[in-house]
Amino acid sequence: MNYDEMSTMLKALANPNRLKIIDILSCGTLCACDILDHFDFTQPTLSHHMKLLEKVGVVLVTKDGIWHRYELTDSFVEQFMGSMMQLFSNDENCICKEANCNCENETKYQSSSIS
């Protein structure tokens, strides 16, 4: 896991509006005007949020005439889900195995116990 990359991505996600944008885009590709309908802020504010999300690889933007269409990138979804599972798991890839600690006795945060 690349902690620097993950930290940068989490910083971009650490905003309620951007989390809501991700939730909205989980339904599929949308134009900016459709996303904007869910918020009480201006188009320039939406552009700011989208540029941040695009910069860290969360969204892909395509231009369709005068409209911008946004979608979640497959790589973001896969990387984020995989990183979260790895971060909270106690398997053979656990970082503590490298540090020679005794994770076998610590099962509090295994992925099967997270609900």
DRENPA-3360 file (N, C-alpha, C; in nm, 2 decimals, always signed):
BEGIN
1 = MNYDEMST = +0.08/-0.12/+0.00/+0.00/+0.00/+0.00/+0.09/+0.12/+0.00 ~ +0.05/+0.22/-0.08/+0.13/+0.34/-0.09/+0.06/+0.44/+0.00 ~ +0.11/+0.46/+0.12/+0.04/+0.55/+0.22/+0.04/+0.70/+0.18 ~ +0.14/+0.74/+0.10/+0.13/+0.88/+0.06/+0.02/+0.90/-0.04 ~ +0.00/+0.81/-0.14/-0.11/+0.82/-0.23/-0.24/+0.81/-0.17 ~ -0.25/+0.71/-0.07/-0.38/+0.70/+0.00/-0.41/+0.82/+0.08 ~ -0.31/+0.88/+0.15/-0.34/+1.00/+0.23/-0.39/+1.11/+0.14 ~ -0.33/+1.13/+0.02/-0.37/+1.24/-0.07/-0.51/+1.21/-0.11;
9 = MLKALANP = -0.55/+1.09/-0.14/-0.68/+1.06/-0.19/-0.78/+1.08/-0.07 ~ -0.74/+1.04/+0.05/-0.83/+1.06/+0.16/-0.85/+1.21/+0.19 ~ -0.75/+1.29/+0.18/-0.76/+1.43/+0.20/-0.87/+1.49/+0.10 ~ -0.86/+1.44/-0.02/-0.96/+1.49/-0.12/-1.10/+1.45/-0.09 ~ -1.11/+1.33/-0.03/-1.24/+1.28/+0.01/-1.30/+1.34/+0.14 ~ -1.21/+1.40/+0.21/-1.25/+1.45/+0.35/-1.33/+1.58/+0.34 ~ -1.43/+1.57/+0.27/-1.52/+1.69/+0.25/-1.66/+1.63/+0.23 ~ -1.76/+1.68/+0.30/-1.89/+1.62/+0.29/-1.95/+1.64/+0.15;
17 = NRLKIIDI = -1.92/+1.75/+0.08/-1.97/+1.77/-0.05/-1.91/+1.67/-0.15 ~ -1.78/+1.65/-0.14/-1.71/+1.56/-0.23/-1.75/+1.41/-0.20 ~ -1.78/+1.38/-0.08/-1.83/+1.24/-0.05/-1.97/+1.23/-0.12 ~ -2.05/+1.33/-0.11/-2.18/+1.32/-0.17/-2.17/+1.31/-0.32 ~ -2.08/+1.38/-0.38/-2.05/+1.37/-0.52/-2.02/+1.23/-0.56 ~ -1.93/+1.17/-0.48/-1.89/+1.03/-0.51/-2.02/+0.94/-0.50 ~ -2.10/+0.96/-0.40/-2.22/+0.88/-0.38/-2.31/+0.90/-0.50 ~ -2.33/+1.02/-0.55/-2.41/+1.05/-0.66/-2.36/+0.98/-0.79;
25 = LSCGTLCA = -2.22/+0.99/-0.81/-2.16/+0.93/-0.92/-2.16/+0.77/-0.92 ~ -2.18/+0.72/-0.80/-2.19/+0.57/-0.79/-2.30/+0.51/-0.88 ~ -2.40/+0.60/-0.91/-2.51/+0.56/-1.00/-2.47/+0.56/-1.14 ~ -2.36/+0.62/-1.18/-2.32/+0.63/-1.32/-2.28/+0.77/-1.36 ~ -2.25/+0.78/-1.49/-2.20/+0.90/-1.55/-2.31/+1.01/-1.55 ~ -2.27/+1.13/-1.50/-2.37/+1.24/-1.50/-2.30/+1.37/-1.55 ~ -2.38/+1.46/-1.61/-2.33/+1.59/-1.64/-2.32/+1.68/-1.52 ~ -2.25/+1.78/-1.53/-2.23/+1.87/-1.41/-2.36/+1.93/-1.37;
33 = CDILDHFD = -2.45/+1.96/-1.46/-2.58/+2.02/-1.43/-2.66/+1.92/-1.34 ~ -2.66/+1.79/-1.37/-2.73/+1.70/-1.29/-2.67/+1.68/-1.15 ~ -2.54/+1.69/-1.14/-2.48/+1.68/-1.01/-2.51/+1.81/-0.93 ~ -2.51/+1.92/-1.00/-2.54/+2.05/-0.93/-2.68/+2.05/-0.87 ~ -2.77/+1.98/-0.93/-2.91/+1.98/-0.88/-2.92/+1.93/-0.73 ~ -2.82/+1.86/-0.69/-2.81/+1.80/-0.55/-2.75/+1.89/-0.45 ~ -2.71/+2.01/-0.49/-2.64/+2.10/-0.40/-2.70/+2.24/-0.40 ~ -2.66/+2.31/-0.30/-2.70/+2.45/-0.29/-2.58/+2.54/-0.30;
41 = FTQPTLSH = -2.50/+2.52/-0.41/-2.38/+2.60/-0.43/-2.37/+2.62/-0.58 ~ -2.28/+2.71/-0.62/-2.27/+2.75/-0.76/-2.19/+2.65/-0.85 ~ -2.20/+2.67/-0.98/-2.12/+2.59/-1.07/-1.97/+2.60/-1.05 ~ -1.92/+2.72/-1.03/-1.78/+2.73/-1.00/-1.73/+2.65/-0.88 ~ -1.82/+2.65/-0.78/-1.78/+2.56/-0.66/-1.78/+2.42/-0.69 ~ -1.88/+2.37/-0.77/-1.88/+2.23/-0.82/-1.75/+2.21/-0.90 ~ -1.71/+2.30/-0.99/-1.59/+2.28/-1.07/-1.47/+2.26/-0.98 ~ -1.46/+2.34/-0.87/-1.35/+2.33/-0.78/-1.35/+2.19/-0.72;
49 = HMKLLEKV = -1.46/+2.14/-0.67/-1.47/+2.01/-0.62/-1.43/+1.90/-0.72 ~ -1.48/+1.92/-0.84/-1.45/+1.82/-0.94/-1.31/+1.82/-0.99 ~ -1.25/+1.93/-0.99/-1.10/+1.94/-1.03/-1.02/+1.87/-0.92 ~ -1.05/+1.88/-0.79/-0.98/+1.81/-0.69/-1.00/+1.66/-0.70 ~ -1.12/+1.62/-0.73/-1.14/+1.48/-0.74/-1.08/+1.42/-0.87 ~ -1.07/+1.50/-0.97/-1.01/+1.45/-1.09/-0.86/+1.45/-1.07 ~ -0.80/+1.54/-1.00/-0.66/+1.55/-0.98/-0.60/+1.42/-0.91 ~ -0.68/+1.37/-0.82/-0.64/+1.25/-0.74/-0.68/+1.12/-0.81;
57 = GVVLVTKD = -0.75/+1.13/-0.92/-0.79/+1.01/-0.99/-0.92/+0.95/-0.95 ~ -1.00/+1.02/-0.88/-1.13/+0.97/-0.84/-1.23/+0.98/-0.95 ~ -1.24/+1.09/-1.02/-1.33/+1.10/-1.13/-1.26/+1.12/-1.27 ~ -1.33/+1.08/-1.37/-1.29/+1.11/-1.51/-1.39/+1.21/-1.57 ~ -1.33/+1.31/-1.63/-1.42/+1.41/-1.70/-1.40/+1.39/-1.85 ~ -1.52/+1.40/-1.91/-1.52/+1.40/-2.06/-1.61/+1.52/-2.10 ~ -1.57/+1.58/-2.21/-1.65/+1.69/-2.26/-1.74/+1.64/-2.37 ~ -1.86/+1.68/-2.36/-1.97/+1.64/-2.46/-2.04/+1.76/-2.51;
65 = GIWHRYEL = -1.98/+1.82/-2.61/-2.03/+1.95/-2.66/-2.00/+2.06/-2.55 ~ -2.10/+2.13/-2.50/-2.07/+2.23/-2.40/-2.08/+2.17/-2.26 ~ -2.11/+2.04/-2.25/-2.13/+1.98/-2.11/-2.01/+1.90/-2.07 ~ -1.98/+1.90/-1.95/-1.88/+1.81/-1.89/-1.95/+1.69/-1.82 ~ -1.91/+1.57/-1.85/-1.97/+1.45/-1.79/-1.86/+1.39/-1.70 ~ -1.91/+1.35/-1.59/-1.82/+1.29/-1.48/-1.86/+1.15/-1.45 ~ -1.76/+1.07/-1.42/-1.78/+0.93/-1.38/-1.67/+0.89/-1.28 ~ -1.70/+0.80/-1.19/-1.60/+0.75/-1.11/-1.50/+0.66/-1.19;
73 = TDSFVEQF = -1.38/+0.67/-1.16/-1.28/+0.58/-1.24/-1.28/+0.44/-1.17 ~ -1.28/+0.34/-1.26/-1.27/+0.21/-1.21/-1.15/+0.19/-1.12 ~ -1.04/+0.25/-1.16/-0.92/+0.23/-1.08/-0.93/+0.29/-0.94 ~ -1.00/+0.40/-0.92/-1.03/+0.45/-0.79/-1.11/+0.36/-0.71 ~ -1.22/+0.31/-0.76/-1.31/+0.22/-0.69/-1.23/+0.09/-0.64 ~ -1.16/+0.03/-0.74/-1.08/-0.09/-0.70/-0.97/-0.06/-0.60 ~ -0.90/+0.05/-0.62/-0.79/+0.08/-0.53/-0.84/+0.12/-0.39 ~ -0.94/+0.20/-0.39/-0.99/+0.24/-0.26/-1.05/+0.12/-0.18;
81 = MGSMMQLF = -1.13/+0.04/-0.24/-1.19/-0.08/-0.18/-1.08/-0.17/-0.13 ~ -0.98/-0.20/-0.22/-0.87/-0.29/-0.18/-0.79/-0.23/-0.07 ~ -0.76/-0.10/-0.08/-0.68/-0.04/+0.03/-0.74/-0.05/+0.16 ~ -0.87/-0.02/+0.16/-0.95/-0.02/+0.29/-0.95/-0.17/+0.35 ~ -0.97/-0.27/+0.26/-0.97/-0.40/+0.31/-0.83/-0.44/+0.36 ~ -0.72/-0.40/+0.29/-0.59/-0.43/+0.34/-0.56/-0.36/+0.47 ~ -0.60/-0.23/+0.48/-0.57/-0.15/+0.60/-0.63/-0.21/+0.72 ~ -0.75/-0.27/+0.71/-0.82/-0.33/+0.83/-0.81/-0.48/+0.84;
89 = SNDENCIC = -0.73/-0.54/+0.76/-0.72/-0.69/+0.77/-0.60/-0.74/+0.84 ~ -0.60/-0.86/+0.88/-0.49/-0.93/+0.94/-0.47/-1.05/+0.86 ~ -0.41/-1.04/+0.74/-0.39/-1.15/+0.66/-0.24/-1.16/+0.63 ~ -0.20/-1.24/+0.54/-0.06/-1.26/+0.51/+0.01/-1.14/+0.46 ~ -0.06/-1.04/+0.41/-0.01/-0.91/+0.36/+0.00/-0.80/+0.47 ~ -0.04/-0.84/+0.59/-0.04/-0.74/+0.70/+0.10/-0.68/+0.72 ~ +0.11/-0.55/+0.74/+0.24/-0.48/+0.76/+0.30/-0.53/+0.89 ~ +0.22/-0.57/+0.98/+0.28/-0.62/+1.11/+0.36/-0.75/+1.09;
97 = KEANCNCE = +0.32/-0.82/+0.99/+0.40/-0.95/+0.96/+0.55/-0.91/+0.93 ~ +0.56/-0.80/+0.86/+0.70/-0.75/+0.82/+0.77/-0.71/+0.95 ~ +0.70/-0.66/+1.05/+0.77/-0.60/+1.17/+0.79/-0.71/+1.27 ~ +0.75/-0.84/+1.24/+0.77/-0.95/+1.33/+0.69/-0.94/+1.46 ~ +0.57/-0.87/+1.45/+0.49/-0.87/+1.57/+0.40/-0.99/+1.58 ~ +0.32/-1.00/+1.67/+0.24/-1.11/+1.69/+0.09/-1.09/+1.66 ~ +0.06/-1.07/+1.53/-0.08/-1.03/+1.49/-0.17/-1.15/+1.51 ~ -0.12/-1.27/+1.51/-0.21/-1.39/+1.51/-0.30/-1.39/+1.63;
105 = NETKYQSS = -0.26/-1.32/+1.74/-0.34/-1.31/+1.86/-0.44/-1.19/+1.86 ~ -0.42/-1.10/+1.76/-0.50/-0.98/+1.76/-0.60/-1.00/+1.64 ~ -0.73/-1.02/+1.67/-0.83/-1.04/+1.57/-0.94/-0.93/+1.57 ~ -0.92/-0.83/+1.66/-1.03/-0.73/+1.68/-1.07/-0.66/+1.55 ~ -0.98/-0.63/+1.46/-1.01/-0.56/+1.34/-1.01/-0.64/+1.21 ~ -1.02/-0.77/+1.22/-1.02/-0.85/+1.10/-1.14/-0.81/+1.01 ~ -1.12/-0.82/+0.88/-1.23/-0.78/+0.79/-1.36/-0.85/+0.82 ~ -1.36/-0.97/+0.87/-1.49/-1.04/+0.89/-1.56/-0.98/+1.01;
113 = SIS = -1.49/-0.90/+1.10/-1.56/-0.84/+1.21/-1.61/-0.70/+1.19 ~ -1.58/-0.64/+1.08/-1.62/-0.51/+1.05/-1.76/-0.51/+0.99 ~ -1.85/-0.44/+1.04/-1.99/-0.44/+0.99/-2.03/-0.31/+0.94;
% end
